[in-house]
Amino acid sequence: MSQYQRLLLILNPAQRHSAALHHAAALAAASEAHLHITALIPSLDILSLLEEGHRETARQQYFQDQSDWLEGEADKMRRRGLGVTTEMAWVDDMREQVLEHVVRFQPDLLIKQVQHESLLKRAFFTPLDWHLLRECPIALYMVGAAGHALPRKVVAAVDPSSAFAQNSGLNDRVIRQALGLALQCDAELHLVYAAEVSSVYLSDVGGGGLALSQLSKELRRRLEKTLLELANLFGVPAERRHFLLGHPVSALSEFALEHDVDVIVMGRSQHKDSFGLLGSTTEHILYQAQCSVLAV
């Protein structure tokens, strides 16, 4: 049985060429899951420039146009044998409405296009996608700009050095989610550990003052051993195990680009781990990696 029975796709109907629609349809077909498409329309401030009577007419016409488009797309999917339902609504608070739909629909997976925000805006306002990563109670499939609609190469990004990930079983959940997705889509599964060399790691082996170039073979052996143990536990073959040195965001993004990765499956924490890396890595990779991110 598929790990996905009910999929929830959140769309902004103004973005009609969103890749998320095609990704959701492909995953629904592969898993034989029911797909519910919710189109949430942000309030149109420009309508306030119109007179009240014209404002309401324009508002209704816009809503009807978007509704007709959405039903047209849903009908195409139904003719392909997919089970699809739709709904559309105006919203003032997008974050609140998305979370309410998750609670009401109870899906196995929330699918949404990554909404890119500038660095300046992120400095003053927490992006919607970051709010969802921190607050959504289910796994999120954040669709990036690149990659096949039906994944061909899936990466499970783990952090065996994190006490939180180890104690909570997060690494295991990441691998199981990635393995399930790969099996569902007949894709390759790769296991990746991007280790950031820092004074935290170096102090563990008595090398707090060492530079990167002086990193001992013993330290690298210890880090690689943790990846090997996880890979052996889940039967990941040697050629699909990858140990990377560098900052996780940069290392994973570069790996995904070089190896044509379609989806990176990563952990997210609603509580800070001791190093504060889990949440921030997943949040920032949304803006650096071109592929999709499945956050567990």
C-alpha positions as CSV (number, residue, x, y, z in Angstrom):
1,M,0.0,0.0,0.0
2,S,1.2,3.5,-0.8
3,Q,2.3,5.8,2.0
4,Y,0.1,8.5,0.4
5,Q,-3.7,8.1,0.4
6,R,-4.7,11.8,0.5
7,L,-2.7,14.6,-1.0
8,L,-3.4,18.3,-0.4
9,L,-2.2,20.8,-3.0
10,I,-2.2,24.5,-2.1
11,L,-2.2,26.8,-5.1
12,N,-2.2,30.5,-5.8
13,P,-4.4,30.5,-9.0
14,A,-2.7,33.7,-10.2
15,Q,0.3,31.5,-10.9
16,R,-1.3,29.2,-13.5
17,H,2.0,27.8,-14.7
18,S,3.0,26.6,-11.2
19,A,5.0,23.3,-11.4
20,A,3.3,22.2,-8.2
21,L,0.2,21.3,-10.2
22,H,2.1,18.8,-12.4
23,H,4.1,17.4,-9.5
24,A,0.9,16.8,-7.5
25,A,-0.8,15.1,-10.4
26,A,2.2,12.9,-11.1
27,L,2.5,11.8,-7.5
28,A,-1.3,11.2,-7.2
29,A,-1.2,9.0,-10.3
30,A,1.9,7.0,-9.0
31,S,0.4,6.5,-5.6
32,E,-3.2,6.2,-6.6
33,A,-4.0,8.8,-4.0
34,H,-6.9,11.2,-3.9
35,L,-5.8,14.8,-4.7
36,H,-7.6,17.7,-3.2
37,I,-6.6,21.1,-4.8
38,T,-7.2,24.2,-2.7
39,A,-6.8,27.5,-4.5
40,L,-6.4,30.4,-2.0
41,I,-6.7,33.9,-3.5
42,P,-5.0,36.7,-1.6
43,S,-7.1,39.8,-1.3
44,L,-6.6,42.1,-4.3
45,D,-5.6,45.5,-2.9
46,I,-5.9,47.0,-6.4
47,L,-9.7,46.5,-6.2
48,S,-9.9,49.2,-3.5
49,L,-9.1,51.8,-6.3
50,L,-12.5,51.0,-7.9
51,E,-15.9,52.3,-6.9
52,E,-17.7,50.0,-4.6
53,G,-20.2,48.6,-7.2
54,H,-17.5,48.0,-9.8
55,R,-15.2,46.6,-7.1
56,E,-17.7,43.8,-6.2
57,T,-18.3,43.0,-9.9
58,A,-14.6,42.8,-10.6
59,R,-14.1,40.6,-7.6
60,Q,-16.8,38.2,-8.6
61,Q,-15.6,38.0,-12.2
62,Y,-12.0,37.4,-11.1
63,F,-13.1,34.6,-8.8
64,Q,-15.2,33.0,-11.5
65,D,-12.4,33.1,-14.1
66,Q,-10.0,31.5,-11.6
67,S,-12.6,28.9,-10.7
68,D,-13.3,28.0,-14.3
69,W,-9.6,27.6,-14.9
70,L,-9.1,25.3,-11.9
71,E,-12.1,23.1,-12.8
72,G,-10.7,22.8,-16.3
73,E,-7.4,21.6,-14.9
74,A,-9.1,19.2,-12.6
75,D,-11.2,17.7,-15.4
76,K,-8.0,17.0,-17.4
77,M,-6.8,15.0,-14.4
78,R,-10.1,13.2,-13.9
79,R,-10.0,12.1,-17.6
80,R,-6.7,10.4,-16.8
81,G,-8.3,8.4,-14.0
82,L,-7.3,10.5,-11.0
83,G,-9.5,11.2,-8.1
84,V,-9.6,15.0,-7.8
85,T,-11.6,17.5,-5.8
86,T,-11.3,21.3,-5.7
87,E,-12.2,24.3,-3.7
88,M,-11.4,28.0,-3.9
89,A,-11.6,30.8,-1.4
90,W,-10.5,34.4,-0.7
91,V,-8.0,34.7,2.2
92,D,-6.6,37.5,4.3
93,D,-4.2,35.3,6.4
94,M,-2.6,32.7,4.1
95,R,-0.7,31.0,6.9
96,E,-3.8,30.5,9.0
97,Q,-5.9,29.3,6.1
98,V,-3.3,26.7,4.9
99,L,-3.0,25.3,8.4
100,E,-6.7,25.2,8.8
101,H,-7.1,23.2,5.6
102,V,-4.5,20.7,6.7
103,V,-6.4,20.1,9.9
104,R,-9.7,19.9,8.1
105,F,-8.6,17.7,5.2
106,Q,-6.1,15.5,7.1
107,P,-3.8,14.7,4.2
108,D,-0.7,12.5,4.2
109,L,1.3,15.2,2.4
110,L,0.9,18.9,1.8
111,I,2.2,20.0,-1.6
112,K,3.1,23.7,-2.4
113,Q,5.2,25.7,-4.7
114,V,8.3,27.3,-3.1
115,Q,7.5,31.0,-2.8
116,H,10.8,32.8,-3.2
117,E,11.3,36.0,-1.1
118,S,14.2,38.4,-1.3
119,L,16.9,38.4,1.3
120,L,15.9,41.9,2.4
121,K,12.2,40.9,2.9
122,R,13.3,37.8,4.8
123,A,15.3,40.0,7.2
124,F,12.1,41.7,8.3
125,F,9.3,39.2,7.7
126,T,9.2,35.4,8.2
127,P,8.3,33.9,4.8
128,L,5.1,31.8,4.6
129,D,7.1,28.7,3.7
130,W,9.2,29.0,6.8
131,H,6.0,29.4,8.9
132,L,4.7,26.2,7.4
133,L,8.0,24.3,7.9
134,R,7.8,25.2,11.6
135,E,4.1,24.8,12.2
136,C,2.6,22.3,9.8
137,P,1.8,19.0,11.5
138,I,2.4,16.8,8.4
139,A,5.2,16.3,5.8
140,L,5.5,19.1,3.2
141,Y,6.5,18.7,-0.4
142,M,7.9,22.1,-1.5
143,V,8.2,22.1,-5.2
144,G,11.3,23.8,-6.7
145,A,12.0,25.2,-10.1
146,A,13.8,22.2,-11.4
147,G,13.4,18.4,-11.5
148,H,11.0,15.9,-13.0
149,A,7.4,16.0,-12.0
150,L,7.7,12.3,-11.0
151,P,11.0,12.1,-9.2
152,R,13.8,9.9,-10.7
153,K,16.4,10.6,-8.1
154,V,15.6,11.1,-4.4
155,V,18.1,12.0,-1.7
156,A,17.7,11.4,2.0
157,A,19.7,14.1,3.8
158,V,20.5,12.9,7.3
159,D,22.5,14.4,10.2
160,P,23.8,11.6,12.4
161,S,25.8,14.1,14.5
162,S,22.7,15.8,15.8
163,A,21.6,14.5,19.2
164,F,18.0,15.6,18.5
165,A,17.8,13.8,15.2
166,Q,19.3,10.6,16.8
167,N,17.2,10.6,20.0
168,S,13.9,11.6,18.3
169,G,14.3,9.1,15.4
170,L,14.2,11.9,12.9
171,N,17.0,10.4,10.7
172,D,15.0,7.2,10.5
173,R,11.8,9.0,9.5
174,V,13.7,10.9,6.8
175,I,15.1,7.7,5.3
176,R,11.8,5.9,5.5
177,Q,9.9,8.8,3.9
178,A,12.6,9.0,1.1
179,L,12.5,5.3,0.6
180,G,8.7,5.2,0.3
181,L,8.8,8.1,-2.2
182,A,11.5,6.4,-4.3
183,L,9.7,3.1,-4.3
184,Q,6.4,4.8,-5.3
185,C,8.0,6.6,-8.1
186,D,10.5,3.9,-9.2
187,A,13.4,6.4,-8.4
188,E,16.9,6.0,-7.2
189,L,17.5,6.5,-3.5
190,H,20.7,8.2,-2.3
191,L,21.8,8.8,1.3
192,V,23.8,12.0,1.9
193,Y,25.4,13.3,5.0
194,A,26.8,16.9,4.7
195,A,29.1,17.5,7.7
196,E,30.0,21.0,8.7
197,V,33.5,21.1,10.1
198,S,33.4,23.3,13.2
199,S,34.9,23.8,16.5
200,V,32.1,21.7,17.9
201,Y,33.2,18.6,16.0
202,L,36.9,19.3,16.4
203,S,36.6,19.7,20.1
204,D,35.2,16.2,20.3
205,V,38.5,14.8,19.3
206,G,40.6,17.3,21.1
207,G,41.3,19.5,18.1
208,G,39.5,22.7,18.9
209,G,42.2,24.9,17.4
210,L,42.6,23.0,14.1
211,A,41.9,24.6,10.8
212,L,40.0,22.8,8.1
213,S,43.2,21.8,6.3
214,Q,44.4,20.1,9.5
215,L,41.4,18.0,9.9
216,S,42.6,14.6,11.1
217,K,41.8,11.4,9.4
218,E,40.4,10.1,12.6
219,L,37.7,12.8,12.7
220,R,36.6,12.1,9.1
221,R,36.6,8.4,9.9
222,R,34.2,9.0,12.8
223,L,31.9,11.1,10.8
224,E,31.8,8.7,7.8
225,K,31.2,5.8,10.2
226,T,27.9,7.3,11.3
227,L,26.7,7.5,7.7
228,L,27.8,3.9,7.1
229,E,25.8,2.6,10.0
230,L,22.6,4.3,8.8
231,A,23.2,3.1,5.2
232,N,23.7,-0.5,6.3
233,L,20.6,-0.3,8.5
234,F,18.4,0.6,5.5
235,G,20.3,-1.4,2.8
236,V,21.5,1.6,0.8
237,P,24.2,0.4,-1.6
238,A,27.8,1.7,-1.4
239,E,27.6,3.7,-4.7
240,R,24.6,5.7,-3.3
241,R,26.1,6.8,0.0
242,H,27.7,10.2,-0.1
243,F,29.7,11.9,2.6
244,L,30.1,15.7,2.0
245,L,32.3,18.2,3.8
246,G,31.0,21.7,4.0
247,H,28.1,23.8,5.1
248,P,25.0,21.6,4.7
249,V,23.0,24.2,2.7
250,S,25.8,24.8,0.1
251,A,27.0,21.2,0.0
252,L,23.5,19.7,-0.5
253,S,22.6,22.3,-3.1
254,E,25.7,21.7,-5.1
255,F,25.3,18.0,-4.8
256,A,21.7,18.2,-6.0
257,L,22.7,20.3,-9.0
258,E,25.7,18.1,-10.0
259,H,23.7,14.8,-9.7
260,D,20.4,16.0,-11.2
261,V,18.5,15.3,-8.0
262,D,14.7,15.8,-8.1
263,V,13.9,15.8,-4.4
264,I,15.9,16.2,-1.2
265,V,14.1,14.7,1.8
266,M,15.2,16.5,5.0
267,G,14.2,16.7,8.6
268,R,12.7,19.8,10.2
269,S,12.4,20.5,13.9
270,Q,9.7,22.5,15.6
271,H,12.1,22.7,18.6
272,K,15.6,23.9,18.4
273,D,18.2,21.2,18.5
274,S,21.4,21.8,20.5
275,F,23.2,23.3,17.5
276,G,20.2,25.0,15.9
277,L,21.0,23.4,12.5
278,L,18.1,21.2,11.6
279,G,15.5,23.9,11.1
280,S,17.7,26.6,9.5
281,T,19.2,24.2,7.0
282,T,15.9,23.1,5.7
283,E,14.5,26.6,5.6
284,H,17.4,28.1,3.7
285,I,17.9,25.3,1.3
286,L,14.4,26.2,-0.1
287,Y,16.0,29.3,-1.6
288,Q,19.3,27.8,-2.7
289,A,18.5,24.4,-4.2
290,Q,16.7,24.3,-7.5
291,C,15.1,20.9,-6.8
292,S,12.1,20.1,-4.6
293,V,12.4,19.6,-0.9
294,L,10.3,17.1,1.1
295,A,10.4,18.2,4.8
296,V,9.7,15.6,7.4
